Amino acid sequence: MEKDYITERLKFLIEFFKLCWLSIFAVGGGMVSMFVVQGNPYRYSLVSAGGIVMLALLALLWHNHRKMQRLWAELRKGGAL
């Protein structure tokens, strides 16, 4: 891969990494606020759905982090850094 392609891809992945973290905090905050208030089964189903979304976002975050590590290693191996 060319150096320019790798650096542009890394820039995109870093922004996606930030977006995943912000989404995790937003969904987590919503889950906590809905869980704290005395609720009904409908509210608990929304909290459960938020938990599933958080798990999916964490999986995306982990996958993205591993991809960034591979690209950094490839960039270093090519002698660009």
C-alpha positions, 0 to 999 in steps of 0.5 A: 500500500502507498504511504498516502493511502495508509495515512488517509485511512488512519485519519479516517479510522482515528475519527471513527474511533472518536465517534465510537467513544462518544457514542458509547458515552451517549448510549451509556448515559442514556441507559443510566438515566433510564435505569435510575428512574423507577420504570416499567417493563417498556423502560427496561426493554429500552435499557436492554436495547441500549446495552446491546448497542453498547456491546456492538459499539465496543466490538466496533471499537476493538476491531477499529483499534486492531485495524489501526495497529496493523496499519501503523505497523505496515507504515513503520515497516515501509520506513515511512515513520 
